């Protein structure tokens, strides 16, 4: 008996996606942009990594470095000279070859101050890169990046960097199509429109088809990618979530194969009723509050210590987040091989009150009002409101201000805030990835704080060939950070998301970067 077409159950996006190999992924926020050299947010990196590829990729199951555009490499005995051999069949999506000169030009672009690349300091590992960035060196040929020929790139380092291969998988090291960028403005022009869908040229496994703000970003499989035979997905649809509850509803409605997060109130019910779709995995990520140390009140170390001591981190993780997150006793999370962070942070409201009085604000009297600025996605509001209550118990006047991520980033860059919800995901599996953020000259600092002893310890750690001495120097730096507290670490993340059973090739990874060319859908 034929079933009338009007009575047929409508196929969901998830079902159609399985049939057509179209992955529907949730993002925690809308995109601020798609320039690999300028963007630092997780939503942006999640999309950029589909469109571009660096010298080195990441193994889909372990995250270990694997060949990317470079098919092989070798290093000198002293670890200072690295030679990368590029694939002859590596191409841009417009069919042009990817060359060593593209990498050198891209490195120069990142190190050009007018671009304002927040992650430019990640390239200071190259010989003379920092000097050129600061203007002390004017001839870029003296920077440690040389195109020996079209398919041979030589990187000369300022000091040995055992983490280099992991570092090279970060988007700030990706090549960009400089001739294409020049067609739409200067290569360091911040309002250049080269990342619009009509213009963007990449070298990754996917190409940009659409970018509809607040709705969807669509990428299609690239026919020019050197490893296209490995790519099983025909397309990925990235869906920015206005809020984490809406993302969970979209998953239940069959609109998403996987979410970026899960409402904290739903974790226990999924753990009990639908454990097959709940994925909780370790993650090298710290949730913290930035403090504007140039603001009256917050410019005092005693006040910052008081605010930190007033926070009951264990209550936040056990009663609110409930996804296996760990209360932060340090900024750097535990679990990085060869490093044990100094665990000095604690909850002590009586000591917090004493320090606030010692700073000249007994019971909070006279302390300027504090505003916790958050972005509108994820579980940030419920956490901020809990912290707000803890600080109010000190007598501090506290408000919570909610805004979209791009506006939040603009406030952060301008140092136009008092307290700012933040997180830092390791760019590579080394404590340096966390501690370098707060160097005095870091473009990611955004606190107004700098400390010469902190910078000196990190500088010495970079130049230490002894792993034990290096760890001691890194601990020394982090101890200073935790004493002065320009930031207040709250907890160390896990990833807590929903993943449809049809998703294959999605493994728990400490950096939560998943190579899409190894992901596919299957009933």
Secondary structure by P-SEA (a helix, b strand, c coil): ccccccccccccaaaaaaaacbbbbbbccccccccccccccaaaaaaaaacccccbbbccccccccccccccccccccccbbbbbbbccccccccccccaaaaaaaaaaaaccccccccccccccccaaaaaaacccccccccccccccccbbbbbbcccccaaaaaaacccccccaaaaaaaaccccccccccccccbbbbcccccccccccccbbbbcccccccccccccccbbbbbbbccaaaaaaaaaaccccccccccccaaaaaaccccccbbbbbbcbbbbbbbcccccccccaaaaaaaaaacaaaaaaaccccccccccccccccccccccccccbbbbaaaaaaaaaaacccccccccccccccccccaaaaaaaaaaaaaaaaccbbbbbbbcaaaaaaaaaaccccbbbbcccccccccccccccccccccccccccccaaaaaaaaaaaacccaaaaaaaaaaaaaaaaaaccccccbbbcbbbbbcccccccccccccccccccccccc
